[in-house]
Amino acid sequence: MRTRIDYLADKFCFTERNESPRLHRQWQDVLEECRQTEAGPEERLRIALLNVD
């Protein structure tokens, strides 16, 4: 059985193929902020919830 998966995987990062540029930019901002602050799991979730529509 073959199934098409509409996501591209890069290590632990999943991106929807048809993701809007705005949403893509929001996630990039979240990733950058998490890297800069060396955020833990709960902090990463908080940052994502505050910054992604």
N, C-alpha and C positions, 0 to 999 in steps of 0.2 A: 504494500500500500504506500502510495506517495502522497504527501501533503505539502502544499506550498505554505511557507511561513513568511508573512509580510513584515519581517523585522530583520534588521542588520545587526549583528552582534560584534562588538569590539571589546574584548576581554569581558568585563562585567557591565558594560554599557549597552543598552538596547535602544535602538532608534527606529521609529516607525518610518517606513519608506515614504509615505505621503504626509509627513509631518510639516506643518506650516512653518515658514521662516520665523515668524514671531515666537511660536512655541519652542522651536529649536534654539533661538537666541536666549529665551528664558532659562532653558535647561543648561546652556553653556554658562550663563551668569551664576546659576546655582552651583555648578561644578567648580567654577573658579573661586567663589566665596568659600566653599567647603575646603578647598585646597589651602587657601590663604589662612583660614582660621584653624586648620587642622581639626575640624569638627568631628565629634564622635557621632555614633548612630542617631541618638535622639536629636542632637543639634542639626544634623544633616536633614532629618525629617522636617524639623521646624523651618529651616531655611527654604526647603522645597515648597512646603505648604504656604509660606509667605510670598514666594516669588513666581510660582507657576499657576496660570489660570486653569 
